[in-house]
Amino acid sequence: MTLPSLPMSAPPEASPDPPPAARPAVLAALDVALRVVGGLLAVAAAALTAVLELMLATLRVGGVLIGVSALLAVLANVALSWFAPRAVGRRWALALPAVVWFMLMVVAAGGTSEGDVLIAGNNWVGLVMIFAGSMAFAVMGFRMIMAPRDTVPGAGRR
């Protein structure tokens, strides 16, 4: 015994999506302005954290140096490495805070003509801070290079 089939109507053809309208010039200008502000914010944060880490490099508790500035350097540099590419929308933006931070460390490690230094050669915390902070930027940069293109929001735009 066979049952009669019910009449079925075909679904209406879906009309193709209209082509996306060109972005208004105001939105494009706002996008560029926000990216520039994000890059400047990353640079300012790198300078601020570098100065804070330099001030904490000589922190002592009970006459013994503690390594809080090295830990702060790693945490801050990882955060800056995450923020900069997302704020600017380009992978190369990771270099903005990295270069500023490293240049401040080079200036601090070099002495003045009077012999003043911010990071002395016998200050193990300062040396570990420079090494650990640089490695944080290097590891985050390597991870970004190895990551697929679509994992960084905004990296494929424009």
C-alpha positions in Angstrom: 0.0 0.0 0.0 1.3 3.4 -0.9 0.3 6.7 0.5 -0.3 9.6 -1.8 2.3 12.2 -1.5 1.4 15.7 -0.5 2.0 18.5 -3.0 5.0 20.5 -2.1 5.9 23.9 -3.3 9.4 24.8 -4.1 11.0 27.4 -1.8 11.2 30.8 -3.4 14.6 31.5 -4.9 16.7 33.6 -2.5 17.7 36.8 -4.2 21.5 37.4 -4.1 22.7 39.9 -1.5 23.1 43.3 -2.9 26.8 44.4 -3.3 28.1 46.1 -0.2 27.9 49.8 -0.3 31.1 51.7 -0.3 32.1 52.8 3.2 31.4 56.4 3.8 34.4 58.6 3.9 33.6 59.6 7.5 33.7 56.0 8.7 37.0 55.4 6.9 38.5 58.5 8.5 37.2 57.5 11.9 38.7 54.0 11.5 42.1 55.4 10.5 42.0 57.9 13.4 41.2 55.1 15.9 44.0 53.0 14.6 46.5 55.9 15.0 45.2 56.6 18.5 45.6 52.9 19.3 49.2 52.9 18.1 50.0 56.0 20.1 48.4 54.5 23.2 50.6 51.4 22.8 53.7 53.5 22.4 52.8 55.6 25.5 52.1 52.5 27.5 55.4 51.0 26.6 57.2 54.1 27.7 55.3 54.3 30.9 55.9 50.7 31.8 59.6 50.9 30.9 60.0 53.9 33.3 58.0 52.1 36.0 60.1 48.9 35.6 63.3 51.0 35.8 62.2 52.6 39.0 61.3 49.2 40.5 64.6 47.6 39.4 66.3 48.8 42.6 63.5 47.9 44.9 64.8 46.1 48.0 63.0 44.4 50.8 65.2 43.9 53.9 68.2 45.0 52.0 67.8 42.3 49.3 66.9 43.1 45.7 63.5 41.6 44.7 62.7 40.8 41.0 59.3 42.5 40.8 60.4 44.6 37.9 61.3 41.5 35.8 57.9 40.0 36.5 56.3 43.3 35.6 58.3 43.6 32.4 57.1 40.1 31.2 53.4 40.8 32.1 53.4 44.3 30.6 55.2 43.3 27.4 52.9 40.4 26.8 49.9 42.7 27.3 51.4 45.3 25.0 52.1 42.7 22.4 48.5 41.6 22.5 47.1 45.1 22.5 49.1 46.8 19.7 48.2 44.6 16.7 44.5 44.5 17.7 44.4 48.3 18.2 46.1 49.1 14.9 44.8 46.1 13.0 48.2 45.1 11.6 50.6 42.5 12.7 53.6 44.9 12.4 52.2 47.1 15.1 53.7 44.7 17.7 57.0 46.5 16.9 55.7 49.9 18.1 55.8 49.1 21.8 58.7 46.7 21.5 61.1 49.3 19.9 60.1 52.0 22.3 60.6 49.7 25.3 63.9 48.3 24.1 65.3 51.8 23.3 64.5 53.0 26.7 66.2 50.0 28.2 69.3 50.7 26.1 69.4 54.3 27.2 69.0 53.3 30.8 71.8 50.7 30.6 74.2 53.2 29.0 75.7 55.8 31.3 75.9 59.5 31.1 79.2 61.4 30.8 79.1 61.9 34.5 79.0 58.2 35.1 75.3 58.0 36.2 73.4 54.8 35.2 69.9 53.6 35.8 70.7 49.9 35.5 74.1 49.0 37.0 76.0 46.0 35.8 75.9 44.4 39.3 72.1 44.8 39.5 70.9 41.3 38.6 67.2 42.4 38.6 67.9 45.0 35.9 69.7 42.5 33.7 67.0 39.9 34.1 64.4 42.6 33.5 66.0 43.5 30.1 66.4 39.9 29.1 62.9 38.7 30.2 61.1 41.8 28.7 62.9 41.3 25.4 62.1 37.6 25.4 58.4 38.4 26.0 58.3 40.6 22.9 60.2 38.0 20.9 58.0 35.1 21.9 54.8 37.1 21.2 56.2 38.2 17.9 57.0 34.6 17.0 53.6 33.4 18.0 52.0 36.1 15.8 54.2 35.2 12.8 53.2 31.5 13.2 49.5 32.1 13.8 47.0 31.9 10.9 46.2 35.2 9.4 42.6 35.3 10.7 43.5 34.9 14.4 44.5 38.6 14.7 41.3 40.7 14.5 41.6 43.3 11.9 44.9 41.9 10.4 43.3 41.0 7.1 41.5 44.3 6.6 42.2 46.8 3.8 
